[in-house]
Amino acid sequence: MPTRAAARTGPRASLLAVLTATVLAATGTPALAAQDPGHPLDRAFARAAEEFDVPRDLLAAVGYGETHLDGHAGRPSQANGYGVMHLVSNPAHHTLERAADLTGAPLAALRSDAAVNVLGGAAVLRGYADALGLDARDRDDIDAWYPAVARYGGAEGPAAALYADTVYTFLADGIDALTPDGERITVTGRPVSPDKAGTAAPDPSVRSADYPSALWVPADPNNYTPGRTATVDKVVVHVTQGSYAGTISWFQNPASVVSSHYVVRSSDGQITQMVRDADTAYHARSANASSLGIEHEGFVDDPTWFTDTMYRSSAALTAALCEKYGIPKDRSHIIGHSEAPGNDHTDPGPHWDWDRYMELVDDTGAGDGTGDGLSFAAYTTQRPGSTGPQVTAVQRLLNAQGYPAGEEDGVFGTATEGAVKSFQTARGLDADGIVGARTWTALLSAGTTPELAEGAAGEDVKRVQRALTAALGSAVEADGSFGPATGTAVRSYQTSRELTADGIVGPDTWAALQAGR
């Protein structure tokens, strides 16, 4: 493990002078602002990494997680963040101003010049590293940067860990991305084992009471109104204009006075609920009282954020909400923010594929859609009195593992409850007779434990894919083919459970899944 030096308390002026002197021209403008006709952003990452002793790949992964390496021509995000590195200036966070102090660069350049913005991001990360006591040896270890990355996201508590976990998943998976100017930026994937000491990890057992596949991270009370003044009759689709964790942080900021009920992550479709369905989120002006809002990570002008996994996970959520509240599954009742009366927003924008989304909403609402009886886009909590195809799946899984659940009739009765409790006891789970996310994960992964990696295929891969859907709270297609999407889900699971994120389902990963972690 990396060492931890004592936190530095001495004057920073001399250190900053050394760090910035070589990149400031006589005019006070950073030398990185000069035109680079070759690979300007790649060179900016390399130069900023060298100047501030921050790993180049870490800088690139943070930038990719924040903006997909698109500075949006200096236009601000929802949280008033700028540039590739999303340097923020809002009432709660001031990384833009901090970057200006650390580099001597003008605010205008930090907002609009990609190279200067990357330099500013590196300076802020280095400042966090110094505050945490990382010495030169620590800074050479990319895993030691996890707490600094968590601080960079601007969130606190579990939301900060969500942000850092995403960055380390990109490091594990690798990055091969094109900037808006056509420049290719790559990061080679590698096993990661981040040092999470002192960072509050999300508790996967803290789930939404309205949609159990979602995490629960409440918005600040200033950003929504308890209760409703109208009947819920529509779902409003939004795009965050920022990152997943950044949006969660913004909704927890009392100064924002905005929120939505749910936020969906681009990379793996993870969902976080922030406002209860019964309460009024501030997301669509005149439609607030009668609607449920779903924010999707990304920017309206960049279709790379709208992944297959995001579409599927969001569609499963929308289908479940429509069924629960009797909302018709049509475009008159599932609308974009831009279509809500009295709004001046443009999201979800021209790149959102409405035809595909509505098709998925319809398909998701019709059962599991696979014909195998076990694969669902989301696994909802089942308890005594529940009925339907997911109860049938529970009964089938229990019977197959030798826990007699009775007839596989889709009715959660006494026999099924007793079998669930017996299974839970055997797996070290709370024997409450309720099939929540942890019990689903253990049930779906039960069986043999062969090592699986990309290229594998068959029923064992399906077991992993189903179990990951339950554990992560986001849809992983159970097609029995271990491709890149499954590899990403495996690494996301491994990172969030503090396992080595190598993308291989080996003994440790099987053990975690079968224990319902």
C-alpha positions as CSV (number, residue, x, y, z in Angstrom):
1,M,0.0,0.0,0.0
2,P,1.2,3.5,-0.6
3,T,2.7,5.5,2.3
4,R,1.0,8.5,3.7
5,A,3.2,11.5,4.7
6,A,2.0,14.0,7.3
7,A,-0.2,16.7,5.8
8,R,1.7,19.7,4.7
9,T,1.1,22.9,6.7
10,G,3.8,25.2,5.5
11,P,3.5,28.1,3.1
12,R,2.5,27.1,-0.4
13,A,3.8,30.2,-2.2
14,S,7.2,28.8,-3.0
15,L,5.9,25.5,-4.2
16,L,3.4,27.1,-6.5
17,A,6.0,29.4,-7.8
18,V,8.1,26.4,-8.8
19,L,5.2,24.6,-10.3
20,T,3.9,27.4,-12.4
21,A,7.0,29.4,-13.4
22,T,7.8,27.2,-16.3
23,V,4.3,27.4,-17.8
24,L,3.7,31.1,-17.5
25,A,4.8,33.4,-20.3
26,A,6.0,36.9,-19.6
27,T,2.4,38.2,-20.3
28,G,1.0,36.0,-17.6
29,T,-0.7,33.6,-20.0
30,P,0.2,29.9,-19.7
31,A,2.5,28.7,-22.4
32,L,0.1,25.8,-23.0
33,A,-2.3,28.2,-24.6
34,A,-0.1,28.3,-27.7
35,Q,-1.5,26.6,-30.8
36,D,-0.6,23.0,-31.2
37,P,-1.4,21.7,-34.6
38,G,-0.6,18.0,-33.8
39,H,-2.4,16.5,-30.8
40,P,-3.2,19.5,-28.7
41,L,-5.3,17.8,-26.0
42,D,-3.1,14.8,-25.6
43,R,0.0,17.0,-25.3
44,A,-1.9,19.2,-22.8
45,F,-2.6,16.1,-20.6
46,A,1.0,15.1,-20.8
47,R,2.4,18.5,-20.0
48,A,0.0,19.2,-17.2
49,A,0.7,15.8,-15.7
50,E,4.4,16.4,-15.8
51,E,4.1,19.9,-14.4
52,F,2.0,19.0,-11.4
53,D,3.1,15.4,-10.9
54,V,-0.4,14.0,-11.6
55,P,-0.7,10.7,-13.6
56,R,-1.5,11.5,-17.2
57,D,-4.1,8.7,-17.4
58,L,-5.8,9.9,-14.3
59,L,-6.2,13.3,-15.7
60,A,-7.6,11.9,-19.0
61,A,-10.0,9.6,-17.1
62,V,-11.3,12.6,-14.9
63,G,-11.8,14.7,-18.0
64,Y,-13.6,11.9,-19.8
65,G,-15.8,11.2,-16.8
66,E,-16.7,14.9,-16.6
67,T,-17.3,15.9,-20.2
68,H,-16.2,13.1,-22.6
69,L,-13.3,15.5,-23.4
70,D,-15.6,18.1,-24.8
71,G,-15.1,21.7,-23.5
72,H,-18.4,22.8,-25.1
73,A,-16.8,26.0,-26.5
74,G,-16.6,27.5,-23.0
75,R,-20.3,27.2,-22.3
76,P,-21.1,26.3,-18.6
77,S,-22.7,23.1,-17.4
78,Q,-25.8,23.0,-15.2
79,A,-23.5,23.3,-12.1
80,N,-21.6,26.2,-13.8
81,G,-18.6,24.1,-14.7
82,Y,-16.3,24.9,-17.6
83,G,-14.0,23.1,-20.0
84,V,-12.8,19.5,-20.5
85,M,-11.9,19.3,-16.7
86,H,-15.2,20.9,-15.6
87,L,-13.8,23.6,-13.4
88,V,-16.7,24.8,-11.3
89,S,-17.8,28.2,-10.0
90,N,-20.9,28.0,-8.0
91,P,-22.0,28.9,-4.4
92,A,-20.7,25.6,-3.0
93,H,-17.7,24.9,-5.2
94,H,-15.0,27.1,-6.6
95,T,-12.5,24.9,-8.4
96,L,-12.3,27.4,-11.3
97,E,-11.1,30.2,-9.0
98,R,-8.8,27.7,-7.2
99,A,-7.3,26.8,-10.5
100,A,-6.7,30.4,-11.2
101,D,-4.9,30.9,-7.9
102,L,-2.7,27.8,-8.4
103,T,-1.7,28.5,-12.0
104,G,-1.9,32.3,-12.4
105,A,-4.1,31.8,-15.5
106,P,-6.9,34.2,-16.2
107,L,-10.4,32.9,-15.5
108,A,-11.4,33.5,-19.2
109,A,-8.6,31.2,-20.4
110,L,-9.5,28.5,-17.9
111,R,-13.0,28.6,-19.1
112,S,-12.4,28.5,-22.8
113,D,-8.9,27.2,-23.6
114,A,-8.6,23.5,-23.4
115,A,-4.9,23.3,-22.6
116,V,-5.2,25.9,-19.9
117,N,-8.3,24.2,-18.5
118,V,-6.4,20.8,-18.3
119,L,-3.5,22.6,-16.5
120,G,-6.0,24.0,-14.0
121,G,-7.6,20.6,-13.4
122,A,-4.1,19.1,-12.8
123,A,-3.3,21.9,-10.3
124,V,-6.6,21.4,-8.4
125,L,-6.0,17.6,-8.2
126,R,-2.4,18.2,-7.0
127,G,-3.7,20.6,-4.4
128,Y,-6.1,17.9,-3.0
129,A,-3.2,15.4,-3.0
130,D,-1.0,17.8,-1.0
131,A,-3.8,18.4,1.5
132,L,-4.2,14.6,1.9
133,G,-0.5,14.2,2.5
134,L,0.5,12.3,-0.7
135,D,4.2,12.4,-1.2
136,A,6.2,11.9,-4.4
137,R,6.1,8.1,-4.0
138,D,2.4,8.1,-3.4
139,R,1.8,10.3,-6.5
140,D,3.5,7.6,-8.6
141,D,0.8,5.1,-7.5
142,I,-2.4,5.8,-9.4
143,D,-4.4,3.9,-6.8
144,A,-3.3,6.4,-4.1
145,W,-5.2,9.2,-5.9
146,Y,-8.7,7.9,-5.1
147,P,-9.4,10.3,-2.2
148,A,-8.2,13.3,-4.3
149,V,-10.4,12.2,-7.2
150,A,-13.3,11.9,-4.8
151,R,-12.8,15.5,-3.7
152,Y,-12.4,16.7,-7.2
153,G,-16.0,15.6,-8.0
154,G,-17.3,18.2,-5.6
155,A,-19.7,15.7,-3.8
156,E,-19.6,14.6,-0.3
157,G,-20.1,11.2,1.4
158,P,-21.2,8.3,-0.7
159,A,-21.8,10.5,-3.7
160,A,-18.1,11.3,-3.8
161,A,-17.3,7.6,-3.9
162,L,-19.7,7.2,-6.8
163,Y,-17.7,9.8,-8.7
164,A,-14.3,8.3,-7.9
165,D,-15.5,4.8,-8.6
166,T,-16.6,5.9,-12.1
167,V,-13.1,7.4,-12.8
168,Y,-11.4,4.2,-11.7
169,T,-13.8,2.1,-13.8
170,F,-12.6,4.1,-16.8
171,L,-9.0,3.4,-15.8
172,A,-9.7,-0.3,-15.5
173,D,-11.6,-0.5,-18.8
174,G,-9.4,1.9,-20.7
175,I,-10.6,4.8,-22.9
176,D,-10.6,5.2,-26.7
177,A,-12.4,8.5,-27.4
178,L,-12.6,11.1,-30.1
179,T,-12.8,14.8,-29.1
180,P,-15.1,17.1,-31.0
181,D,-12.1,18.1,-33.2
182,G,-11.4,14.5,-34.1
183,E,-8.4,14.0,-31.9
184,R,-8.1,10.5,-30.4
185,I,-7.4,10.2,-26.7
186,T,-6.6,6.8,-25.3
187,V,-6.0,5.3,-21.9
188,T,-4.8,1.7,-21.6
189,G,-6.9,-0.4,-19.2
190,R,-5.2,-1.9,-16.2
191,P,-6.1,-3.7,-13.0
192,V,-6.9,-1.1,-10.3
193,S,-7.2,-1.4,-6.6
194,P,-7.8,2.1,-5.3
195,D,-7.0,3.1,-1.8
196,K,-10.4,4.1,-0.4
197,A,-9.3,4.7,3.2
198,G,-11.3,7.7,4.6
199,T,-13.8,7.8,1.8
200,A,-17.4,6.9,2.7
201,A,-18.4,4.2,0.2
202,P,-22.0,3.9,-1.0
203,D,-24.0,1.3,0.9
204,P,-25.5,-1.0,-1.8
205,S,-28.2,-2.0,0.7
206,V,-29.5,1.5,0.9
207,R,-32.1,1.3,-1.8
208,S,-35.0,3.3,-3.1
209,A,-38.3,2.5,-1.4
210,D,-40.1,3.4,-4.7
211,Y,-37.8,1.6,-7.1
212,P,-35.6,-0.9,-5.3
213,S,-33.2,-1.3,-8.2
214,A,-32.1,2.3,-7.5
215,L,-29.7,3.7,-4.9
216,W,-31.2,6.2,-2.4
217,V,-29.3,9.5,-2.0
218,P,-31.7,12.3,-0.8
219,A,-31.7,15.8,-2.3
220,D,-31.5,18.7,0.0
221,P,-34.9,19.6,1.5
222,N,-34.6,23.1,-0.1
223,N,-34.7,21.6,-3.5
224,Y,-38.1,19.9,-3.4
225,T,-41.5,20.2,-1.8
226,P,-43.0,17.4,0.3
227,G,-46.2,16.0,-1.1
228,R,-48.2,16.7,-4.3
229,T,-50.9,19.1,-5.4
230,A,-51.8,17.1,-8.5
231,T,-52.1,13.5,-9.7
232,V,-48.9,12.1,-11.3
233,D,-49.7,11.6,-15.0
234,K,-46.4,11.9,-16.9
235,V,-42.7,11.2,-16.9
236,V,-40.3,13.9,-18.0
237,V,-37.0,13.0,-19.6
238,H,-34.0,15.3,-18.9
239,V,-30.3,15.4,-19.7
240,T,-28.1,16.6,-16.9
241,Q,-25.7,18.9,-18.7
242,G,-23.0,17.5,-16.5
243,S,-21.8,14.3,-14.9
244,Y,-23.8,11.8,-12.8
245,A,-22.0,12.4,-9.5
246,G,-21.8,16.1,-10.2
247,T,-25.6,16.2,-10.7
248,I,-26.2,14.3,-7.5
249,S,-23.9,16.8,-5.7
250,W,-25.8,19.7,-7.3
251,F,-29.2,18.4,-6.1
252,Q,-27.7,18.0,-2.6
253,N,-26.6,21.7,-2.7
254,P,-29.3,23.9,-1.0
255,A,-28.3,26.8,-3.2
256,S,-29.3,25.0,-6.4
257,V,-33.1,24.9,-5.8
258,V,-33.4,22.1,-8.4
259,S,-33.8,18.4,-8.3
260,S,-35.3,15.4,-10.1
261,H,-36.7,12.2,-8.8
262,Y,-34.1,9.9,-10.5
263,V,-30.6,10.3,-12.1
264,V,-29.3,7.7,-14.5
265,R,-25.6,7.1,-15.2
266,S,-24.3,6.8,-18.8
267,S,-21.6,4.1,-18.5
268,D,-23.6,1.4,-16.8
269,G,-27.2,2.6,-16.3
270,Q,-26.9,2.9,-12.5
271,I,-29.9,4.8,-11.1
272,T,-30.0,7.0,-8.0
273,Q,-33.3,8.3,-6.6
274,M,-33.1,11.7,-4.9
275,V,-36.7,12.7,-4.3
276,R,-39.5,10.3,-3.4
277,D,-42.2,9.8,-6.0
278,A,-44.8,11.2,-3.6
279,D,-42.9,14.5,-3.4
280,T,-42.6,17.3,-5.8
281,A,-39.1,17.7,-7.4
282,Y,-38.1,21.0,-9.0
283,H,-37.4,19.9,-12.6
284,A,-40.0,21.0,-15.0
285,R,-41.7,24.2,-13.8
286,S,-45.4,24.0,-14.5
287,A,-45.2,20.2,-14.8
288,N,-43.6,19.6,-11.4
289,A,-46.7,18.8,-9.5
290,S,-47.9,16.2,-12.0
291,S,-44.7,14.6,-13.1
292,L,-41.8,12.3,-12.3
293,G,-38.4,13.6,-13.5
294,I,-35.6,11.4,-14.8
295,E,-32.2,13.0,-15.4
296,H,-29.7,11.3,-17.7
297,E,-26.0,11.9,-17.4
298,G,-24.6,13.8,-20.4
299,F,-24.9,16.8,-22.6
300,V,-27.6,17.4,-25.2
301,D,-25.1,18.1,-28.0
302,D,-23.0,14.9,-27.5
303,P,-24.7,11.6,-28.4
304,T,-21.8,9.5,-27.0
305,W,-23.4,9.8,-23.6
306,F,-26.6,8.0,-24.6
307,T,-25.5,4.4,-24.3
308,D,-27.5,1.3,-24.9
309,T,-27.2,0.5,-21.2
310,M,-28.5,3.9,-20.2
311,Y,-31.5,3.6,-22.6
312,R,-32.4,0.1,-21.3
313,S,-32.0,1.0,-17.6
314,S,-34.0,4.2,-18.0
315,A,-36.7,2.5,-20.0
316,A,-37.1,-0.2,-17.3
317,L,-37.5,2.6,-14.7
318,T,-40.0,4.5,-16.9
319,A,-42.0,1.3,-17.6
320,A,-42.2,0.5,-13.9
321,L,-43.3,4.0,-13.0
322,C,-46.0,4.0,-15.7
323,E,-47.3,0.7,-14.5
324,K,-47.3,1.8,-10.8
325,Y,-49.1,5.1,-11.4
326,G,-51.3,4.2,-14.4
327,I,-49.4,6.5,-16.8
328,P,-50.0,5.6,-20.5
329,K,-46.9,4.5,-22.3
330,D,-47.1,7.1,-25.1
331,R,-45.4,10.2,-26.2
332,S,-48.2,12.4,-24.7
333,H,-47.3,11.2,-21.2
334,I,-43.6,10.4,-21.6
335,I,-42.2,13.7,-22.7
336,G,-38.9,15.6,-22.9
337,H,-38.1,18.6,-20.7
338,S,-38.4,20.7,-23.8
339,E,-42.0,19.6,-24.3
340,A,-43.2,20.5,-20.8
341,P,-45.5,23.6,-20.8
342,G,-43.8,26.8,-19.9
343,N,-40.2,25.5,-20.2
344,D,-37.4,27.1,-22.2
345,H,-35.0,24.0,-22.0
346,T,-34.0,22.0,-25.1
347,D,-33.2,18.6,-23.4
348,P,-33.1,15.8,-24.1
349,G,-32.2,17.3,-27.5
350,P,-32.0,16.0,-31.1
351,H,-29.7,13.1,-30.3
352,W,-32.1,11.4,-27.9
353,D,-33.6,8.4,-29.8
354,W,-37.2,8.6,-28.9
355,D,-38.3,5.7,-31.2
356,R,-35.9,3.4,-29.6
357,Y,-36.6,4.5,-26.1
358,M,-40.4,4.1,-26.4
359,E,-39.9,0.7,-28.0
360,L,-37.8,-0.3,-24.9
361,V,-40.4,1.1,-22.6
362,D,-43.1,-1.0,-24.2
363,D,-40.9,-4.2,-24.3
364,T,-39.7,-3.8,-20.7
365,G,-43.3,-3.5,-19.5
366,A,-44.2,-6.9,-21.0
367,G,-42.2,-9.1,-18.7
368,D,-38.6,-10.1,-19.1
369,G,-38.6,-10.0,-22.9
370,T,-36.2,-13.0,-23.2
371,G,-38.4,-16.0,-22.8
372,D,-36.1,-17.7,-20.2
373,G,-38.2,-16.6,-17.2
374,L,-35.2,-15.4,-15.2
375,S,-33.8,-12.3,-17.0
376,F,-35.3,-8.9,-16.3
377,A,-34.1,-5.4,-17.0
378,A,-34.6,-4.7,-13.2
379,Y,-35.2,-7.0,-10.2
380,T,-37.8,-5.5,-7.9
381,T,-38.4,-6.5,-4.3
382,Q,-40.6,-9.5,-3.8
383,R,-42.3,-10.3,-0.5
384,P,-45.2,-12.3,0.9
385,G,-48.3,-11.4,-1.1
386,S,-46.3,-10.5,-4.2
387,T,-47.4,-12.0,-7.5
388,G,-46.1,-12.2,-11.0
389,P,-43.3,-13.4,-13.2
390,Q,-40.5,-12.3,-10.8
391,V,-42.1,-14.4,-8.0
392,T,-42.1,-17.3,-10.4
393,A,-38.4,-16.7,-11.1
394,V,-37.7,-16.6,-7.3
395,Q,-39.5,-19.9,-6.9
396,R,-37.7,-21.5,-9.8
397,L,-34.3,-20.4,-8.5
398,L,-35.0,-21.6,-4.9
399,N,-36.3,-25.0,-6.1
400,A,-33.2,-25.5,-8.3
401,Q,-30.9,-24.8,-5.3
402,G,-32.7,-27.3,-3.1
403,Y,-34.9,-24.9,-1.1
404,P,-38.5,-26.1,-1.6
405,A,-40.6,-23.1,-2.6
406,G,-43.6,-25.1,-3.7
407,E,-45.4,-24.8,-7.0
408,E,-43.8,-22.2,-9.4
409,D,-47.1,-20.4,-9.7
410,G,-46.0,-16.8,-9.3
411,V,-47.7,-16.4,-5.9
412,F,-45.4,-15.5,-2.9
413,G,-47.0,-17.7,-0.2
414,T,-45.9,-19.4,3.0
415,A,-43.8,-22.1,1.2
416,T,-41.9,-19.5,-0.8
417,E,-41.3,-17.3,2.3
418,G,-39.9,-20.3,4.2
419,A,-37.6,-21.3,1.3
420,V,-36.4,-17.7,1.1
421,K,-35.6,-17.6,4.8
422,S,-33.7,-20.9,4.6
423,F,-31.7,-19.7,1.6
424,Q,-30.9,-16.4,3.3
425,T,-29.7,-18.1,6.5
426,A,-27.4,-20.4,4.5
427,R,-25.9,-17.4,2.8
428,G,-25.5,-15.3,5.9
429,L,-28.1,-12.8,4.9
430,D,-30.8,-11.3,7.1
431,A,-33.5,-14.0,7.1
432,D,-36.4,-11.7,6.7
433,G,-38.1,-13.7,3.9
434,I,-38.0,-10.7,1.6
435,V,-36.2,-10.9,-1.8
436,G,-34.4,-7.6,-2.1
437,A,-31.3,-6.7,-4.1
438,R,-28.9,-8.7,-1.9
439,T,-31.0,-11.9,-2.0
440,W,-31.7,-11.5,-5.7
441,T,-27.9,-11.2,-6.3
442,A,-27.2,-14.3,-4.3
443,L,-30.0,-16.3,-5.9
444,L,-29.2,-15.3,-9.5
445,S,-25.5,-16.2,-9.1
446,A,-25.9,-19.4,-7.2
447,G,-24.2,-22.5,-8.7
448,T,-20.8,-23.4,-10.1
449,T,-18.0,-20.9,-10.1
450,P,-16.0,-21.2,-13.3
451,E,-13.6,-18.4,-14.2
452,L,-15.1,-16.2,-16.8
453,A,-13.6,-13.4,-19.0
454,E,-14.3,-11.6,-22.2
455,G,-15.0,-14.1,-25.0
456,A,-16.8,-16.6,-22.7
457,A,-20.3,-17.6,-23.5
458,G,-23.1,-19.8,-22.1
459,E,-25.4,-20.1,-19.2
460,D,-22.7,-19.3,-16.6
461,V,-22.3,-15.9,-18.3
462,K,-26.0,-15.4,-18.1
463,R,-26.0,-16.0,-14.4
464,V,-23.3,-13.4,-13.9
465,Q,-25.2,-10.9,-16.1
466,R,-28.4,-11.4,-14.2
467,A,-26.6,-11.1,-10.8
468,L,-24.9,-7.9,-11.9
469,T,-28.2,-6.4,-12.9
470,A,-29.5,-7.1,-9.4
471,A,-26.4,-6.0,-7.6
472,L,-25.7,-2.8,-9.6
473,G,-29.3,-1.8,-10.0
474,S,-28.8,-1.3,-13.8
475,A,-29.6,-3.5,-16.7
476,V,-26.9,-5.8,-18.0
477,E,-28.2,-7.7,-21.1
478,A,-28.4,-11.4,-20.2
479,D,-27.5,-12.7,-23.7
480,G,-24.9,-15.2,-22.5
481,S,-22.1,-13.5,-24.3
482,F,-19.2,-12.0,-22.3
483,G,-18.5,-8.9,-24.4
484,P,-17.2,-5.4,-23.5
485,A,-20.4,-4.3,-21.9
486,T,-20.4,-7.2,-19.5
487,G,-16.7,-6.5,-18.8
488,T,-17.5,-2.9,-17.9
489,A,-20.3,-4.1,-15.6
490,V,-18.0,-6.6,-13.9
491,R,-15.3,-3.9,-13.3
492,S,-17.9,-1.5,-12.0
493,Y,-19.1,-4.2,-9.5
494,Q,-15.6,-5.1,-8.5
495,T,-14.6,-1.4,-8.0
496,S,-17.8,-0.7,-5.9
497,R,-17.1,-3.8,-3.7
498,E,-13.4,-3.0,-3.3
499,L,-12.3,-6.0,-5.3
500,T,-9.5,-6.0,-7.8
501,A,-11.1,-4.5,-10.9
502,D,-9.6,-6.8,-13.6
503,G,-12.9,-7.6,-15.4
504,I,-12.5,-11.3,-14.7
505,V,-15.1,-13.3,-12.8
506,G,-12.8,-15.3,-10.6
507,P,-13.2,-16.8,-7.1
508,D,-13.4,-13.5,-5.2
509,T,-16.0,-12.0,-7.5
510,W,-18.1,-15.2,-7.5
511,A,-17.8,-15.3,-3.7
512,A,-19.0,-11.7,-3.4
513,L,-22.0,-12.2,-5.8
514,Q,-23.0,-15.4,-4.1
515,A,-22.9,-13.7,-0.7
516,G,-25.2,-11.0,-2.0
517,R,-22.7,-8.2,-1.8
